[in-house]
Amino acid sequence: LKEILFVGKRQPAIEAARALGCSFSVQDVESRSEQATGAFGGTVEASVAAAKKLYHNATPSAVLAVAEGAVPSAAAIREKFGLQGLDPESAQRCHNKLTMKKAVVAAGIPCAPWLETAADTTPEEVVERLGLPVVLKVPISSGGRGVSLCSSVEEVAAALAPGLLAEEFIAGAEMSVESFRKNNRTLFRNHTRYLVPHWASIVPASESLGDQAAINALAERVHEALGINDGMTHMEIFLTPEGPVFGEIAARPPGGRLMELIGRAYDFDPWRAVLQLSLGETPRFPDQARCFAGVWMLYPDAGVVTKISGLSEARKVPQVARLTCRAKPGREYPARLGTGQSAGEIIVVADTMNECESRLREAHDLIAFEIAPA
């Protein structure tokens, strides 16, 4: 019986393990607290120690990170047990955006001009080097958290701190590429259109969105440069008149309901494929998508929800496959900081990109959250 250790917890991954007939363990709450410490300069020793204690003299068949904070810990545990998969050095290149940028630049891959802020970095220096608007990022984050888009020197001054990644703003359409790899070879690739970044996406992106060959070539160069030979990745890029430009990459399954969209659009279980890759197996992938699948994330403005309207009407919109709303009247919500914060989602499945987009917008526009100050 094959045993999978999940670092981080995502229910669809657990369900896929059950479907494959695998036993599994989940290293989650305490270890993830340690991962957060490790991400900002500590170690992942607690995660490795917990795994050693869990398995005693045995060895898991695979160790899989299913959340961004789990990537370094999963790599360290794999190394400890001598398992295949992303090694600790490559994991850091995929996890820390500063390390990632340095590796990408060294490989000559196009990316936004950038600098690493220090204690003596001034707002004026950032603006002089990178212009306005400029993006400031916490180097270890995901889902849009810790990102500031600054349009003035004053806004840069308010967001500036040592150790940030400052990037020139790229005025181009943003999209993502999801790759499934084994033995340094891409077995399956999906392109995702960001209809509204951080809120709404459609799978697969239309072939008219960017130069497909150039996008795929960029993806291959990035994987080679960062040492990503196996597993699933989620890479964000920008489409510019000069060609695709690298944004960032995550060496784990994406959030934002993209796994569900991939499954619906291509009619296969991407979670099962991820688990098979982690076990050294070769999944069977579809040749092409059978339809388009889209999502629009639901989340109220900051404050106390007093009323939610339009849900029943939105569910009746043609092609709405699922509409889930977890928000409740009387509940207080903080400001949304990233794609991981969700109070529900609209899922649409349609035969064409245009219909998928129009039905998503139609259903979304019917839903209203009434908010009172907290």
Sequence and secondary structure as in RCSB ss.txt:
>XXXX:A:sequence
LKEILFVGKRQPAIEAARALGCSFSVQDVESRSEQATGAFGGTVEASVAAAKKLYHNATPSAVLAVAEGAVPSAA
AIREKFGLQGLDPESAQRCHNKLTMKKAVVAAGIPCAPWLETAADTTPEEVVERLGLPVVLKVPISSGGRGVSLC
SSVEEVAAALAPGLLAEEFIAGAEMSVESFRKNNRTLFRNHTRYLVPHWASIVPASESLGDQAAINALAERVHEA
LGINDGMTHMEIFLTPEGPVFGEIAARPPGGRLMELIGRAYDFDPWRAVLQLSLGETPRFPDQARCFAGVWMLYP
DAGVVTKISGLSEARKVPQVARLTCRAKPGREYPARLGTGQSAGEIIVVADTMNECESRLREAHDLIAFEIAPA
>XXXX:A:secstr
  EEEEES  HHHHHHHHHHT EEEEE HHHHHHHHHHHTTS SHHHHHHHHHHHTT   SEEEE SGGGHHHHH
HHHHHHT SS  HHHHHHHH HHHHHHHHHHTT  B  EEE  TT  HHHHHHHH SSEEEE SS  TTTTEEEE
 SHHHHHHH  TT EEEE   SEEEEEEEEEETTEEEEEEEEEEEETTTEEEES  TTSS HHHHHHHHHHHHHH
HT  SEEEEEEEEEETTEEEEEEEESS   TTHHHHHHHHHTS HHHHHHHHHTT      SS SSEEEEEE   
 SEEEEEEE HHHHHTSTTEEEEEE   TT EE    STT  SEEEEEEESSHHHHHHHHHHHHHH EEEEE  
